[in-house]
Amino acid sequence: MNRRLDTLGLLCPLPVLKIQKQMRIMDSGDILTVLADDPASAVDIPFYCKENGHRLVNQSQINDHWQFQIKKK
């Protein structure tokens, strides 16, 4: 199942904490699309994925925010 998480307006570490919470209720192989506008997210979210074994499928900047697609391990 694919899910979407809007963390626009939230500052570090809240986007990563919200991602962690979502990942707990997702199944392996599910995709989470995350929207974030905190500049630190461009570093924090890929680092979170690497440290937790999730795959960062896509990271792109769209206007004033980032979009991340994370596949749960």
All heavy atoms as a GROMACS GRO file, in nm:
protein
  588
    1MET      N    1   0.085  -0.118   0.000
    1MET     CA    2   0.000   0.000   0.000
    1MET      C    3   0.089   0.125   0.000
    1MET      O    4   0.190   0.130   0.069
    1MET     CB    5  -0.090   0.000   0.124
    1MET     CG    6  -0.170   0.128   0.136
    1MET     SD    7  -0.260   0.146   0.292
    1MET     CE    8  -0.386   0.023   0.269
    2ASN      N    9   0.052   0.221  -0.079
    2ASN     CA   10   0.126   0.347  -0.083
    2ASN      C   11   0.059   0.447   0.010
    2ASN      O   12  -0.062   0.456   0.016
    2ASN     CB   13   0.131   0.402  -0.225
    2ASN     CG   14   0.213   0.312  -0.317
    2ASN    OD1   15   0.298   0.236  -0.271
    2ASN    ND2   16   0.188   0.321  -0.444
    3ARG      N   17   0.143   0.521   0.080
    3ARG     CA   18   0.094   0.623   0.174
    3ARG      C   19   0.161   0.756   0.143
    3ARG      O   20   0.266   0.761   0.082
    3ARG     CB   21   0.124   0.583   0.318
    3ARG     CG   22   0.051   0.460   0.363
    3ARG     CD   23   0.090   0.424   0.505
    3ARG     NE   24   0.022   0.305   0.549
    3ARG     CZ   25  -0.088   0.303   0.622
    3ARG    NH1   26  -0.143   0.415   0.661
    3ARG    NH2   27  -0.143   0.189   0.657
    4ARG      N   28   0.100   0.862   0.193
    4ARG     CA   29   0.152   0.997   0.174
    4ARG      C   30   0.159   1.066   0.310
    4ARG      O   31   0.068   1.052   0.391
    4ARG     CB   32   0.058   1.073   0.080
    4ARG     CG   33   0.101   1.214   0.048
    4ARG     CD   34  -0.002   1.272  -0.047
    4ARG     NE   35   0.005   1.414  -0.051
    4ARG     CZ   36   0.063   1.484  -0.148
    4ARG    NH1   37   0.119   1.423  -0.248
    4ARG    NH2   38   0.066   1.615  -0.144
    5LEU      N   39   0.269   1.137   0.332
    5LEU     CA   40   0.290   1.207   0.459
    5LEU      C   41   0.332   1.351   0.429
    5LEU      O   42   0.433   1.375   0.363
    5LEU     CB   43   0.398   1.136   0.540
    5LEU     CG   44   0.434   1.197   0.675
    5LEU    CD1   45   0.315   1.195   0.770
    5LEU    CD2   46   0.552   1.121   0.736
    6ASP      N   47   0.253   1.445   0.476
    6ASP     CA   48   0.281   1.587   0.455
    6ASP      C   49   0.345   1.642   0.582
    6ASP      O   50   0.281   1.651   0.687
    6ASP     CB   51   0.150   1.660   0.426
    6ASP     CG   52   0.168   1.807   0.396
    6ASP    OD1   53   0.276   1.864   0.427
    6ASP    OD2   54   0.075   1.867   0.340
    7THR      N   55   0.474   1.678   0.573
    7THR     CA   56   0.543   1.738   0.687
    7THR      C   57   0.579   1.884   0.659
    7THR      O   58   0.668   1.939   0.725
    7THR     CB   59   0.671   1.658   0.725
    7THR    OG1   60   0.767   1.670   0.621
    7THR    CG2   61   0.638   1.512   0.751
    8LEU      N   62   0.510   1.944   0.565
    8LEU     CA   63   0.536   2.085   0.532
    8LEU      C   64   0.515   2.172   0.655
    8LEU      O   65   0.417   2.155   0.728
    8LEU     CB   66   0.447   2.131   0.417
    8LEU     CG   67   0.468   2.058   0.284
    8LEU    CD1   68   0.363   2.103   0.182
    8LEU    CD2   69   0.608   2.081   0.230
    9GLY      N   70   0.609   2.261   0.680
    9GLY     CA   71   0.599   2.350   0.794
    9GLY      C   72   0.664   2.296   0.920
    9GLY      O   73   0.674   2.368   1.019
   10LEU      N   74   0.704   2.169   0.919
   10LEU     CA   75   0.766   2.109   1.037
   10LEU      C   76   0.919   2.116   1.026
   10LEU      O   77   0.975   2.095   0.919
   10LEU     CB   78   0.724   1.963   1.052
   10LEU     CG   79   0.574   1.939   1.069
   10LEU    CD1   80   0.546   1.790   1.079
   10LEU    CD2   81   0.520   2.012   1.190
   11LEU      N   82   0.984   2.143   1.137
   11LEU     CA   83   1.129   2.152   1.140
   11LEU      C   84   1.189   2.028   1.204
   11LEU      O   85   1.122   1.956   1.279
   11LEU     CB   86   1.172   2.277   1.217
   11LEU     CG   87   1.124   2.410   1.159
   11LEU    CD1   88   1.166   2.526   1.249
   11LEU    CD2   89   1.178   2.430   1.018
   12CYS      N   90   1.316   2.005   1.174
   12CYS     CA   91   1.393   1.894   1.229
   12CYS      C   92   1.378   1.892   1.381
   12CYS      O   93   1.385   1.998   1.443
   12CYS     CB   94   1.538   1.911   1.188
   12CYS     SG   95   1.648   1.785   1.248
   13PRO      N   96   1.356   1.778   1.439
   13PRO     CA   97   1.354   1.642   1.385
   13PRO      C   98   1.215   1.589   1.354
   13PRO      O   99   1.197   1.470   1.329
   13PRO     CB  100   1.415   1.560   1.499
   13PRO     CG  101   1.358   1.626   1.622
   13PRO     CD  102   1.354   1.775   1.587
   14LEU      N  103   1.114   1.673   1.353
   14LEU     CA  104   0.976   1.626   1.339
   14LEU      C  105   0.948   1.548   1.210
   14LEU      O  106   0.879   1.445   1.217
   14LEU     CB  107   0.878   1.742   1.355
   14LEU     CG  108   0.867   1.797   1.497
   14LEU    CD1  109   0.776   1.918   1.501
   14LEU    CD2  110   0.819   1.691   1.594
   15PRO      N  111   0.998   1.590   1.092
   15PRO     CA  112   0.970   1.508   0.974
   15PRO      C  113   1.018   1.363   0.988
   15PRO      O  114   0.943   1.270   0.957
   15PRO     CB  115   1.044   1.582   0.861
   15PRO     CG  116   1.041   1.725   0.905
   15PRO     CD  117   1.062   1.718   1.055
   16VAL      N  118   1.139   1.344   1.040
   16VAL     CA  119   1.191   1.208   1.057
   16VAL      C  120   1.111   1.132   1.162
   16VAL      O  121   1.081   1.014   1.144
   16VAL     CB  122   1.342   1.210   1.090
   16VAL    CG1  123   1.391   1.073   1.133
   16VAL    CG2  124   1.422   1.260   0.970
   17LEU      N  125   1.073   1.197   1.269
   17LEU     CA  126   0.993   1.131   1.372
   17LEU      C  127   0.858   1.086   1.317
   17LEU      O  128   0.809   0.977   1.349
   17LEU     CB  129   0.974   1.222   1.493
   17LEU     CG  130   1.102   1.254   1.571
   17LEU    CD1  131   1.071   1.356   1.681
   17LEU    CD2  132   1.164   1.129   1.629
   18LYS      N  133   0.797   1.168   1.233
   18LYS     CA  134   0.669   1.131   1.172
   18LYS      C  135   0.686   1.016   1.072
   18LYS      O  136   0.600   0.930   1.061
   18LYS     CB  137   0.604   1.252   1.108
   18LYS     CG  138   0.556   1.352   1.213
   18LYS     CD  139   0.453   1.446   1.157
   18LYS     CE  140   0.393   1.531   1.265
   18LYS     NZ  141   0.284   1.468   1.335
   19ILE      N  142   0.799   1.016   1.001
   19ILE     CA  143   0.829   0.905   0.910
   19ILE      C  144   0.842   0.776   0.990
   19ILE      O  145   0.785   0.673   0.952
   19ILE     CB  146   0.956   0.933   0.828
   19ILE    CG1  147   0.930   1.047   0.729
   19ILE    CG2  148   1.002   0.807   0.755
   19ILE    CD1  149   1.057   1.101   0.662
   20GLN      N  150   0.916   0.779   1.098
   20GLN     CA  151   0.933   0.661   1.183
   20GLN      C  152   0.798   0.606   1.228
   20GLN      O  153   0.774   0.485   1.226
   20GLN     CB  154   1.016   0.693   1.307
   20GLN     CG  155   1.162   0.708   1.280
   20GLN     CD  156   1.239   0.745   1.406
   20GLN    OE1  157   1.192   0.823   1.489
   20GLN    NE2  158   1.359   0.690   1.419
   21LYS      N  159   0.710   0.694   1.270
   21LYS     CA  160   0.577   0.653   1.317
   21LYS      C  161   0.499   0.585   1.204
   21LYS      O  162   0.436   0.482   1.226
   21LYS     CB  163   0.502   0.775   1.370
   21LYS     CG  164   0.370   0.742   1.434
   21LYS     CD  165   0.307   0.866   1.494
   21LYS     CE  166   0.174   0.832   1.558
   21LYS     NZ  167   0.111   0.950   1.618
   22GLN      N  168   0.504   0.641   1.085
   22GLN     CA  169   0.433   0.582   0.970
   22GLN      C  170   0.491   0.446   0.935
   22GLN      O  171   0.418   0.352   0.905
   22GLN     CB  172   0.443   0.672   0.847
   22GLN     CG  173   0.339   0.778   0.836
   22GLN     CD  174   0.199   0.722   0.825
   22GLN    OE1  175   0.169   0.630   0.749
   22GLN    NE2  176   0.110   0.777   0.904
   23MET      N  177   0.624   0.435   0.937
   23MET     CA  178   0.690   0.310   0.899
   23MET      C  179   0.648   0.195   0.990
   23MET      O  180   0.641   0.080   0.946
   23MET     CB  181   0.842   0.326   0.901
   23MET     CG  182   0.896   0.408   0.788
   23MET     SD  183   0.872   0.323   0.631
   23MET     CE  184   0.939   0.443   0.519
   24ARG      N  185   0.619   0.223   1.116
   24ARG     CA  186   0.579   0.118   1.210
   24ARG      C  187   0.450   0.049   1.168
   24ARG      O  188   0.430  -0.068   1.198
   24ARG     CB  189   0.563   0.176   1.350
   24ARG     CG  190   0.692   0.200   1.419
   24ARG     CD  191   0.671   0.234   1.568
   24ARG     NE  192   0.772   0.331   1.607
   24ARG     CZ  193   0.750   0.455   1.643
   24ARG    NH1  194   0.627   0.501   1.652
   24ARG    NH2  195   0.849   0.535   1.675
   25ILE      N  196   0.361   0.121   1.100
   25ILE     CA  197   0.232   0.062   1.064
   25ILE      C  198   0.227   0.017   0.918
   25ILE      O  199   0.124  -0.032   0.872
   25ILE     CB  200   0.115   0.160   1.093
   25ILE    CG1  201   0.128   0.288   1.011
   25ILE    CG2  202   0.107   0.190   1.241
   25ILE    CD1  203   0.007   0.380   1.021
   26MET      N  204   0.338   0.031   0.847
   26MET     CA  205   0.343  -0.009   0.706
   26MET      C  206   0.402  -0.149   0.693
   26MET      O  207   0.474  -0.196   0.780
   26MET     CB  208   0.426   0.092   0.626
   26MET     CG  209   0.363   0.228   0.618
   26MET     SD  210   0.467   0.355   0.542
   26MET     CE  211   0.493   0.290   0.379
   27ASP      N  212   0.372  -0.214   0.581
   27ASP     CA  213   0.426  -0.345   0.550
   27ASP      C  214   0.554  -0.331   0.468
   27ASP      O  215   0.573  -0.230   0.398
   27ASP     CB  216   0.325  -0.428   0.471
   27ASP     CG  217   0.200  -0.462   0.552
   27ASP    OD1  218   0.214  -0.484   0.674
   27ASP    OD2  219   0.091  -0.466   0.493
   28SER      N  220   0.638  -0.432   0.473
   28SER     CA  221   0.759  -0.435   0.394
   28SER      C  222   0.724  -0.420   0.246
   28SER      O  223   0.630  -0.483   0.196
   28SER     CB  224   0.832  -0.567   0.417
   28SER     OG  225   0.950  -0.571   0.343
   29GLY      N  226   0.798  -0.334   0.176
   29GLY     CA  227   0.774  -0.310   0.034
   29GLY      C  228   0.679  -0.195   0.006
   29GLY      O  229   0.670  -0.149  -0.108
   30ASP      N  230   0.608  -0.147   0.106
   30ASP     CA  231   0.519  -0.032   0.087
   30ASP      C  232   0.601   0.094   0.059
   30ASP      O  233   0.715   0.105   0.102
   30ASP     CB  234   0.434  -0.007   0.212
   30ASP     CG  235   0.321  -0.107   0.231
   30ASP    OD1  236   0.300  -0.192   0.141
   30ASP    OD2  237   0.255  -0.102   0.335
   31ILE      N  238   0.540   0.186  -0.012
   31ILE     CA  239   0.604   0.313  -0.047
   31ILE      C  240   0.539   0.427   0.032
   31ILE      O  241   0.418   0.440   0.034
   31ILE     CB  242   0.592   0.344  -0.198
   31ILE    CG1  243   0.653   0.232  -0.282
   31ILE    CG2  244   0.652   0.480  -0.231
   31ILE    CD1  245   0.802   0.233  -0.292
   32LEU      N  246   0.624   0.509   0.093
   32LEU     CA  247   0.578   0.629   0.162
   32LEU      C  248   0.629   0.750   0.086
   32LEU      O  249   0.750   0.764   0.064
   32LEU     CB  250   0.631   0.632   0.306
   32LEU     CG  251   0.594   0.755   0.389
   32LEU    CD1  252   0.443   0.766   0.409
   32LEU    CD2  253   0.666   0.752   0.524
   33THR      N  254   0.538   0.836   0.042
   33THR     CA  255   0.574   0.962  -0.022
   33THR      C  256   0.568   1.071   0.083
   33THR      O  257   0.465   1.088   0.148
   33THR     CB  258   0.480   0.994  -0.140
   33THR    OG1  259   0.489   0.889  -0.237
   33THR    CG2  260   0.517   1.126  -0.205
   34VAL      N  261   0.678   1.142   0.100
   34VAL     CA  262   0.689   1.244   0.204
   34VAL      C  263   0.711   1.380   0.139
   34VAL      O  264   0.798   1.394   0.053
   34VAL     CB  265   0.807   1.213   0.299
   34VAL    CG1  266   0.817   1.319   0.408
   34VAL    CG2  267   0.793   1.075   0.361
   35LEU      N  268   0.636   1.479   0.183
   35LEU     CA  269   0.658   1.618   0.143
   35LEU      C  270   0.721   1.691   0.261
   35LEU      O  271   0.674   1.677   0.374
   35LEU     CB  272   0.527   1.685   0.106
   35LEU     CG  273   0.446   1.620  -0.005
   35LEU    CD1  274   0.316   1.697  -0.026
   35LEU    CD2  275   0.525   1.613  -0.133
   36ALA      N  276   0.827   1.765   0.235
   36ALA     CA  277   0.897   1.837   0.342
   36ALA      C  278   0.955   1.966   0.287
   36ALA      O  279   1.001   1.970   0.172
   36ALA     CB  280   1.008   1.750   0.400
   37ASP      N  281   0.954   2.071   0.369
   37ASP     CA  282   1.014   2.197   0.327
   37ASP      C  283   1.125   2.245   0.420
   37ASP      O  284   1.184   2.350   0.398
   37ASP     CB  285   0.909   2.307   0.308
   37ASP     CG  286   0.825   2.334   0.431
   37ASP    OD1  287   0.848   2.270   0.536
   37ASP    OD2  288   0.735   2.420   0.422
   38ASP      N  289   1.158   2.166   0.521
   38ASP     CA  290   1.272   2.199   0.606
   38ASP      C  291   1.400   2.166   0.528
   38ASP      O  292   1.417   2.053   0.483
   38ASP     CB  293   1.267   2.115   0.734
   38ASP     CG  294   1.385   2.140   0.827
   38ASP    OD1  295   1.460   2.238   0.804
   38ASP    OD2  296   1.401   2.063   0.923
   39PRO      N  297   1.489   2.265   0.508
   39PRO     CA  298   1.612   2.239   0.431
   39PRO      C  299   1.693   2.120   0.484
   39PRO      O  300   1.757   2.049   0.407
   39PRO     CB  301   1.691   2.369   0.442
   39PRO     CG  302   1.589   2.474   0.471
   39PRO     CD  303   1.481   2.404   0.551
   40ALA      N  304   1.687   2.096   0.614
   40ALA     CA  305   1.762   1.984   0.673
   40ALA      C  306   1.707   1.849   0.626
   40ALA      O  307   1.779   1.748   0.630
   40ALA     CB  308   1.758   1.993   0.824
   41SER      N  309   1.585   1.845   0.579
   41SER     CA  310   1.525   1.719   0.534
   41SER      C  311   1.602   1.658   0.418
   41SER      O  312   1.605   1.535   0.404
   41SER     CB  313   1.380   1.741   0.491
   41SER     OG  314   1.301   1.778   0.601
   42ALA      N  315   1.662   1.741   0.334
   42ALA     CA  316   1.738   1.692   0.219
   42ALA      C  317   1.854   1.603   0.262
   42ALA      O  318   1.900   1.519   0.186
   42ALA     CB  319   1.788   1.808   0.134
   43VAL      N  320   1.901   1.621   0.384
   43VAL     CA  321   2.010   1.539   0.439
   43VAL      C  322   1.954   1.437   0.539
   43VAL      O  323   1.991   1.319   0.537
   43VAL     CB  324   2.116   1.629   0.508
   43VAL    CG1  325   2.220   1.546   0.578
   43VAL    CG2  326   2.178   1.724   0.407
   44ASP      N  327   1.865   1.481   0.625
   44ASP     CA  328   1.813   1.397   0.734
   44ASP      C  329   1.736   1.275   0.685
   44ASP      O  330   1.753   1.165   0.738
   44ASP     CB  331   1.723   1.477   0.828
   44ASP     CG  332   1.798   1.583   0.906
   44ASP    OD1  333   1.922   1.578   0.910
   44ASP    OD2  334   1.731   1.671   0.963
   45ILE      N  335   1.650   1.293   0.587
   45ILE     CA  336   1.565   1.182   0.542
   45ILE      C  337   1.647   1.075   0.470
   45ILE      O  338   1.632   0.956   0.501
   45ILE     CB  339   1.445   1.234   0.462
   45ILE    CG1  340   1.352   1.312   0.556
   45ILE    CG2  341   1.371   1.120   0.392
   45ILE    CD1  342   1.235   1.382   0.491
   46PRO      N  343   1.736   1.110   0.376
   46PRO     CA  344   1.821   1.005   0.318
   46PRO      C  345   1.907   0.933   0.422
   46PRO      O  346   1.924   0.812   0.416
   46PRO     CB  347   1.908   1.081   0.217
   46PRO     CG  348   1.826   1.199   0.179
   46PRO     CD  349   1.754   1.237   0.305
   47PHE      N  350   1.957   1.008   0.521
   47PHE     CA  351   2.036   0.946   0.628
   47PHE      C  352   1.951   0.850   0.709
   47PHE      O  353   1.993   0.738   0.739
   47PHE     CB  354   2.096   1.054   0.719
   47PHE     CG  355   2.182   0.998   0.828
   47PHE    CD1  356   2.311   0.954   0.802
   47PHE    CD2  357   2.133   0.988   0.958
   47PHE    CE1  358   2.389   0.901   0.903
   47PHE    CE2  359   2.210   0.935   1.060
   47PHE     CZ  360   2.339   0.891   1.032
   48TYR      N  361   1.829   0.890   0.742
   48TYR     CA  362   1.738   0.802   0.815
   48TYR      C  363   1.715   0.672   0.736
   48TYR      O  364   1.717   0.563   0.794
   48TYR     CB  365   1.603   0.874   0.839
   48TYR     CG  366   1.493   0.779   0.875
   48TYR    CD1  367   1.483   0.728   1.004
   48TYR    CD2  368   1.401   0.736   0.780
   48TYR    CE1  369   1.382   0.637   1.038
   48TYR    CE2  370   1.301   0.646   0.812
   48TYR     CZ  371   1.293   0.597   0.940
   48TYR     OH  372   1.196   0.506   0.972
   49CYS      N  373   1.693   0.685   0.606
   49CYS     CA  374   1.669   0.566   0.524
   49CYS      C  375   1.789   0.472   0.527
   49CYS      O  376   1.773   0.350   0.548
   49CYS     CB  377   1.639   0.606   0.380
   49CYS     SG  378   1.482   0.692   0.358
   50LYS      N  379   1.906   0.528   0.508
   50LYS     CA  380   2.029   0.447   0.507
   50LYS      C  381   2.050   0.376   0.641
   50LYS      O  382   2.081   0.258   0.646
   50LYS     CB  383   2.148   0.535   0.474
   50LYS     CG  384   2.278   0.460   0.464
   50LYS     CD  385   2.393   0.552   0.426
   50LYS     CE  386   2.522   0.473   0.420
   50LYS     NZ  387   2.636   0.557   0.391
   51GLU      N  388   2.031   0.448   0.750
   51GLU     CA  389   2.053   0.392   0.883
   51GLU      C  390   1.951   0.286   0.922
   51GLU      O  391   1.981   0.199   1.004
   51GLU     CB  392   2.050   0.505   0.988
   51GLU     CG  393   2.171   0.595   0.984
   51GLU     CD  394   2.300   0.523   1.017
   51GLU    OE1  395   2.308   0.462   1.126
   51GLU    OE2  396   2.392   0.525   0.933
   52ASN      N  397   1.833   0.290   0.861
   52ASN     CA  398   1.726   0.198   0.898
   52ASN      C  399   1.697   0.093   0.792
   52ASN      O  400   1.603   0.014   0.808
   52ASN     CB  401   1.599   0.276   0.933
   52ASN     CG  402   1.616   0.352   1.062
   52ASN    OD1  403   1.599   0.296   1.170
   52ASN    ND2  404   1.653   0.479   1.054
   53GLY      N  405   1.773   0.092   0.684
   53GLY     CA  406   1.760  -0.011   0.582
   53GLY      C  407   1.648   0.009   0.483
   53GLY      O  408   1.618  -0.079   0.404
   54HIS      N  409   1.585   0.126   0.486
   54HIS     CA  410   1.480   0.156   0.388
   54HIS      C  411   1.547   0.209   0.261
   54HIS      O  412   1.659   0.261   0.265
   54HIS     CB  413   1.383   0.261   0.443
   54HIS     CG  414   1.322   0.224   0.573
   54HIS    ND1  415   1.249   0.108   0.593
   54HIS    CD2  416   1.324   0.287   0.694
   54HIS    CE1  417   1.209   0.102   0.718
   54HIS    NE2  418   1.253   0.209   0.782
   55ARG      N  419   1.478   0.196   0.149
   55ARG     CA  420   1.536   0.241   0.023
   55ARG      C  421   1.474   0.374  -0.019
   55ARG      O  422   1.350   0.386  -0.029
   55ARG     CB  423   1.513   0.138  -0.087
   55ARG     CG  424   1.597   0.167  -0.211
   55ARG     CD  425   1.574   0.062  -0.312
   55ARG     NE  426   1.464   0.109  -0.395
   55ARG     CZ  427   1.435   0.062  -0.514
   55ARG    NH1  428   1.500  -0.038  -0.563
   55ARG    NH2  429   1.335   0.112  -0.583
   56LEU      N  430   1.559   0.472  -0.041
   56LEU     CA  431   1.512   0.601  -0.093
   56LEU      C  432   1.498   0.585  -0.244
   56LEU      O  433   1.596   0.582  -0.317
   56LEU     CB  434   1.611   0.712  -0.057
   56LEU     CG  435   1.571   0.853  -0.098
   56LEU    CD1  436   1.440   0.896  -0.031
   56LEU    CD2  437   1.682   0.950  -0.063
   57VAL      N  438   1.375   0.570  -0.290
   57VAL     CA  439   1.347   0.545  -0.430
   57VAL      C  440   1.365   0.672  -0.513
   57VAL      O  441   1.419   0.668  -0.624
   57VAL     CB  442   1.203   0.491  -0.448
   57VAL    CG1  443   1.169   0.471  -0.594
   57VAL    CG2  444   1.185   0.362  -0.369
   58ASN      N  445   1.322   0.784  -0.458
   58ASN     CA  446   1.330   0.910  -0.532
   58ASN      C  447   1.337   1.027  -0.434
   58ASN      O  448   1.274   1.025  -0.328
   58ASN     CB  449   1.208   0.926  -0.622
   58ASN     CG  450   1.218   1.048  -0.712
   58ASN    OD1  451   1.323   1.079  -0.766
   58ASN    ND2  452   1.107   1.119  -0.728
   59GLN      N  453   1.416   1.126  -0.471
   59GLN     CA  454   1.423   1.252  -0.397
   59GLN      C  455   1.425   1.363  -0.500
   59GLN      O  456   1.512   1.365  -0.586
   59GLN     CB  457   1.550   1.257  -0.312
   59GLN     CG  458   1.571   1.389  -0.241
   59GLN     CD  459   1.698   1.390  -0.156
   59GLN    OE1  460   1.756   1.286  -0.128
   59GLN    NE2  461   1.740   1.508  -0.116
   60SER      N  462   1.327   1.451  -0.494
   60SER     CA  463   1.322   1.559  -0.591
   60SER      C  464   1.274   1.687  -0.524
   60SER      O  465   1.200   1.684  -0.426
   60SER     CB  466   1.229   1.523  -0.708
   60SER     OG  467   1.101   1.490  -0.663
   61GLN      N  468   1.321   1.798  -0.580
   61GLN     CA  469   1.278   1.928  -0.530
   61GLN      C  470   1.170   1.981  -0.624
   61GLN      O  471   1.189   1.985  -0.746
   61GLN     CB  472   1.394   2.025  -0.521
   61GLN     CG  473   1.356   2.152  -0.448
   61GLN     CD  474   1.476   2.237  -0.413
   61GLN    OE1  475   1.587   2.211  -0.456
   61GLN    NE2  476   1.454   2.340  -0.335
   62ILE      N  477   1.058   2.018  -0.565
   62ILE     CA  478   0.945   2.071  -0.641
   62ILE      C  479   0.914   2.209  -0.585
   62ILE      O  480   0.866   2.222  -0.472
   62ILE     CB  481   0.822   1.979  -0.628
   62ILE    CG1  482   0.858   1.838  -0.674
   62ILE    CG2  483   0.704   2.034  -0.705
   62ILE    CD1  484   0.755   1.734  -0.640
   63ASN      N  485   0.943   2.310  -0.662
   63ASN     CA  486   0.925   2.449  -0.618
   63ASN      C  487   0.993   2.473  -0.484
   63ASN      O  488   1.114   2.466  -0.476
   63ASN     CB  489   0.776   2.487  -0.615
   63ASN     CG  490   0.712   2.477  -0.753
   63ASN    OD1  491   0.775   2.510  -0.852
   63ASN    ND2  492   0.591   2.431  -0.757
   64ASP      N  493   0.916   2.493  -0.378
   64ASP     CA  494   0.973   2.530  -0.248
   64ASP      C  495   0.978   2.415  -0.149
   64ASP      O  496   0.994   2.436  -0.030
   64ASP     CB  497   0.894   2.646  -0.188
   64ASP     CG  498   0.747   2.611  -0.167
   64ASP    OD1  499   0.702   2.508  -0.221
   64ASP    OD2  500   0.678   2.686  -0.096
   65HIS      N  501   0.962   2.292  -0.197
   65HIS     CA  502   0.968   2.178  -0.105
   65HIS      C  503   1.031   2.055  -0.171
   65HIS      O  504   1.053   2.053  -0.291
   65HIS     CB  505   0.828   2.144  -0.050
   65HIS     CG  506   0.734   2.091  -0.152
   65HIS    ND1  507   0.659   2.172  -0.232
   65HIS    CD2  508   0.702   1.964  -0.186
   65HIS    CE1  509   0.585   2.098  -0.312
   65HIS    NE2  510   0.610   1.971  -0.287
   66TRP      N  511   1.059   1.957  -0.089
   66TRP     CA  512   1.116   1.830  -0.133
   66TRP      C  513   1.007   1.724  -0.133
   66TRP      O  514   0.916   1.727  -0.052
   66TRP     CB  515   1.226   1.784  -0.037
   66TRP     CG  516   1.347   1.868  -0.042
   66TRP    CD1  517   1.376   1.975   0.039
   66TRP    CD2  518   1.458   1.856  -0.129
   66TRP    NE1  519   1.497   2.028   0.005
   66TRP    CE2  520   1.549   1.957  -0.098
   66TRP    CE3  521   1.488   1.768  -0.233
   66TRP    CZ2  522   1.669   1.972  -0.167
   66TRP    CZ3  523   1.606   1.784  -0.300
   66TRP    CH2  524   1.696   1.885  -0.268
   67GLN      N  525   1.024   1.628  -0.224
   67GLN     CA  526   0.939   1.508  -0.222
   67GLN      C  527   1.032   1.387  -0.217
   67GLN      O  528   1.126   1.377  -0.295
   67GLN     CB  529   0.851   1.500  -0.346
   67GLN     CG  530   0.767   1.374  -0.350
   67GLN     CD  531   0.672   1.372  -0.465
   67GLN    OE1  532   0.579   1.453  -0.470
   67GLN    NE2  533   0.693   1.281  -0.558
   68PHE      N  534   1.005   1.298  -0.124
   68PHE     CA  535   1.083   1.176  -0.107
   68PHE      C  536   0.990   1.057  -0.122
   68PHE      O  537   0.877   1.060  -0.073
   68PHE     CB  538   1.143   1.170   0.035
   68PHE     CG  539   1.228   1.288   0.070
   68PHE    CD1  540   1.171   1.401   0.128
   68PHE    CD2  541   1.364   1.287   0.046
   68PHE    CE1  542   1.249   1.511   0.161
   68PHE    CE2  543   1.443   1.396   0.080
   68PHE     CZ  544   1.385   1.509   0.138
   69GLN      N  545   1.038   0.955  -0.188
   69GLN     CA  546   0.965   0.828  -0.195
   69GLN      C  547   1.053   0.724  -0.128
   69GLN      O  548   1.166   0.700  -0.173
   69GLN     CB  549   0.931   0.789  -0.337
   69GLN     CG  550   0.823   0.878  -0.396
   69GLN     CD  551   0.785   0.836  -0.535
   69GLN    OE1  552   0.870   0.822  -0.621
   69GLN    NE2  553   0.656   0.815  -0.556
   70ILE      N  554   1.000   0.664  -0.022
   70ILE     CA  555   1.076   0.570   0.060
   70ILE      C  556   1.006   0.434   0.056
   70ILE      O  557   0.887   0.424   0.083
   70ILE     CB  558   1.082   0.619   0.206
   70ILE    CG1  559   1.141   0.759   0.213
   70ILE    CG2  560   1.159   0.521   0.292
   70ILE    CD1  561   1.121   0.830   0.347
   71LYS      N  562   1.084   0.331   0.022
   71LYS     CA  563   1.032   0.194   0.021
   71LYS      C  564   1.074   0.126   0.150
   71LYS      O  565   1.194   0.119   0.182
   71LYS     CB  566   1.086   0.117  -0.098
   71LYS     CG  567   1.027  -0.020  -0.114
   71LYS     CD  568   1.073  -0.084  -0.244
   71LYS     CE  569   0.999  -0.214  -0.266
   71LYS     NZ  570   1.038  -0.272  -0.395
   72LYS      N  571   0.977   0.080   0.226
   72LYS     CA  572   1.006   0.017   0.355
   72LYS      C  573   1.078  -0.115   0.334
   72LYS      O  574   1.041  -0.194   0.248
   72LYS     CB  575   0.878  -0.005   0.435
   72LYS     CG  576   0.906  -0.062   0.572
   72LYS     CD  577   0.785  -0.074   0.658
   72LYS     CE  578   0.826  -0.138   0.791
   72LYS     NZ  579   0.715  -0.146   0.882
   73LYS      N  580   1.179  -0.138   0.419
   73LYS     CA  581   1.256  -0.263   0.408
   73LYS      C  582   1.171  -0.383   0.440
   73LYS      O  583   1.068  -0.377   0.502
   73LYS     CB  584   1.377  -0.259   0.500
   73LYS     CG  585   1.343  -0.258   0.647
   73LYS     CD  586   1.467  -0.266   0.729
   73LYS     CE  587   1.428  -0.261   0.877
   73LYS     NZ  588   1.537  -0.271   0.965
   0.00000   0.00000   0.00000
